[in-house]
Amino acid sequence: MNTTSPNVHVLSTGFEQLYTTSWQRAISIVFGGKAEIVDIHPSETIGCVDGPIPMPTAVRFKKGVFAGAINRPYKPHKPTRKNLYVRDRGTCQYCGTGLTYEKSTLDHVIPKSRGGEDKWENLVLCCAPCNYKKGNKMLCDSGLALYNGNYNESS
């Protein structure tokens, strides 16, 4: 068997090309019962215990393809107010007050004006009075401290 075999075309149930993959992945979805071989290489074979099997060049899904069946790169969640509200459990990270979603605000622990970024590690949920009190000051200069104490300004 030639190790530089071409990739295998993966087709939808309607024979439209979805993507290409390695022959190993194609064989695994065929033997997993999700796809069938629709075209084979004229001379390449795959050595198996039961004897050689033809090298596929195209496989087709037997049933409808869901987006989850296609391998996609991981995309991390963005630090939105909604996501931060869930992470911080609706609590002001400076005074510990419980907040409704509507009354919550976001604060940059290291202010954007001082090089702070819109990253998970630099954003916290807080109430409007604490956000106003901190302003664009560094945490140590504002007289506030993080409620859970798990933040290091040097990070």
Stockholm file with secondary structure:
# STOCKHOLM 1.0

chainA/1-155         MNTTSPNVHVLSTGFEQLYTTSWQRAISIVFGGKAEIVDIHPSETIGCVDGPIPMPTAVRFKKGVFAGAINRPYKPHKPTRKNLYVRDRGTCQYCGTGLTYEKSTLDHVIPKSRGGEDKWENLVLCCAPCNYKKGNKMLCDSGLALYNGNYNESS
#=GR chainA/1-155 SS CCTTCCCEEEECTTSCEEEEECHHHHHHHHHTTSEEEEEEEEEEEECCTTCCEEEEEEEEESSCCCGGGSCCCCCCCCCCHHHHHHHTTTBCTTTCCBCCTTTEEEEESSCGGGTCCSSGGGEEEEEHHHHHHHTTSCHHHHTCCCSSCCCCTTC
#=GC SS_cons         CCTTCCCEEEECTTSCEEEEECHHHHHHHHHTTSEEEEEEEEEEEECCTTCCEEEEEEEEESSCCCGGGSCCCCCCCCCCHHHHHHHTTTBCTTTCCBCCTTTEEEEESSCGGGTCCSSGGGEEEEEHHHHHHHTTSCHHHHTCCCSSCCCCTTC
//
